[in-house]
Amino acid sequence: MNTEGPALESLLHRLAETPDDFLAEPRIGGSGSVHVAAVIHDCLAQFGYAVSPQDLGFVQGTDPKNDRNRQGIALVAAWLLTDPWFRQHTVAGGAVLKALSISAFEMAPYVMARKFVEDPDRREEMARFALARLDMRPAGESIAQAQDRLTTVSTAERVRVFHAAQAAEERARAIREALARKAAEESADKYTRE
């Protein structure tokens, strides 16, 4: 997040106005209408980046259940990152490819692609996440502010904290049970001695 990027508001506005073509069903096998690899290829061509078929491996898929949301997120992220600001500020195509790939894989288990357009908090999450993967922060924010806000809106972070809290509660329960057993054993020992 070392570089100042575009204004967050402009990215949120862009996500809110994502065209239906970027929200259409990704083509997997015989179903769906959008060839995600072609869209990503065209997105990266705008940056002058010659993408190889191996580079597009992250959008390939054969299992609709597991791959559709990841591909849908890649489409939404591609729309976001083709904002004119990124081209005008000569963001490298390789960095955009990396941001697309990481976004698709890291966000897919937690949020449905359409939520990144429809829900204001998820729009902010997508914008901040994509900027962070480009080592950028929203214009006017310090690094600390940008990191704090990304952590606050991150679904993955909330899930991690939830699981950590569950694990801590499980450990506390196990300790309480062990202490109760120990107390019962000591009470039984005391009773036997008397």
N, C-alpha and C positions, 0 to 999 in steps of 0.2 A: 504494500500500500504506500510505497514511497513516492509515487507520482500522482499529482492531482489530475483527476479525470473530468468528465463532463458533470454538469449539474444533475443531481439526483432527480429533480423534478422532471427534467426533459426525458430521462430514461423511463421513469414511471409513466409518463404520458405516452411514450412510444409503446410500452408494454400494454397499456390499457387499450391502445388502438391497433393491436396485432390483427392483421388481416386474417380472414377465415381460412385462406389457403395454408397458413402456418398452423392452424388448429385442426385441419382436416386429419383424417385417419391415416397414419403412416402405412405404407405398402409393405406387408409382410406376407410372403407366399402369394396366395391368390386374392387376398382381401386388402382393403385400404386403397387410398388414391394418391398419396404423396410419396414420391421416391425421395426419401430423406437424403440419401447420398448425393443425388443431383442438386438438391437445394443447398447442401453444405458446400459442394463443389462450387456452385455459383456464388455463394457468399464469400468464399475464400478468394475466388477470382477477382472480386472487387478490391481485394487488398494486393492483387498482383502475385498471389501465392499459387504455385502449381502444386496441386494436391495429388498424391498418389493413391491408388486403390487401398494400399496398406494403411494410409493415414485415415481412411474412412471406415476402417474396421469397427470402430466404436458405434457406428450407426447400422451395422449389418445385424440381421437377426432372422431367425426362423421360427421362434416361439412367440406367438402374439401375446400370450399372458405375461411373459417375462421381458419382452423387448419393446412392446408398443409404447409404454410410458417413457422409457429412456429415449426413444426416438422422438416422441412428442416434445420432450424437454429440449432436445437438441434443436428442434425446429424453432421453438420459442426463443431459445438463446441465440440462434442464428439471426432471427429477426432483430433482436435487441442489439447484437454486436455489429449489424450492418448500418447502424445509425451513422449518419454522415460525420459526426464528430470524430469517430474512430479513424475513418479514412483521412480526414483533414489533418489529423494529428499523427499521421503515419504510424499507426499501430501495426506491428509486424503480423503478417498472415499466420505465421507459425504460432505466435502467441494466441491469436484468435482461435486457431484449431485446438490448441491445448485447453483453452478456457471452455470451448464447446464440449470437448471430451470429458473434462473433469466435471463440469456442470451436469452433464447427462448422467454420468455414473454415480456421482455423489448424492444427487437430489432425487433420483428416480425411486429409491426405496421408501421415501417419506411423503412425497407430495405428487399429486396428479398434475400433469402438464397444464391442463386448462386452468388450474388454480393460480398459476403464475400470471395469468391474464385477468382473471375475474376477481381475485381477492387482493385488496390493497396491501395487506401485510406480506403476502407471498410475492407480489410485484416488487416490493422493496427488497425482500430476500433475494430474488433473482438478480435484481440490478446490483445490489451490494456484493453478492457472491461472484457474479461475472467480473465486476470491477476488481475485486480482490484477486481473482485468478489472473488478471492482467497486471497485477502489482500496482493497482490504482485505488484511489479513494475518491468519493464524491467531491466536487469543487466546494471549497470553503470549509471543509472539515479537516481537523488535525488527524494524524495517524491514530492516536488514542481514541478519538471520537468515532472514527470509522470502524475500528476494531470492536469497540464496545457495542456499537449499534448493530454490526453484523452478528455478533454473538447473541444479542438480544432477539433478533428476528429469525435466527437460524433454527429451522425445524430439526435438523440433525443434532444441534446442540441441545435443544429441549429434550429430544429423545435420549441423548446421552445422559443428561442430568436426571431424567426420570428413571433410567435403568440404574444409575449410580445410587439414587435414593432408595430404590427397591432393594438393591444389594445391601445397602447400609441397614435398612430395616430388617432384612433377613438375618444379617449378622447380629443385630441387637436382639432379635427374637431368640436366636440360638444361644446367645449369652444369658438371657433371662432364663431360658429353660435349663441351661447348665447350672446356673446359680440356684434355681429352685430344686433341682435334683440333688445338688451338693447339700443344701439346707435340709432336705428330706433325709438324706443319708446320715448327716450329723445328728439329726433328731432321733433317728432310729438307733444309732449307736449309743446315744445318751440314754435312751429308753432301755436298751438291752443291759447297759451297765448298772442301771438302778434296779 
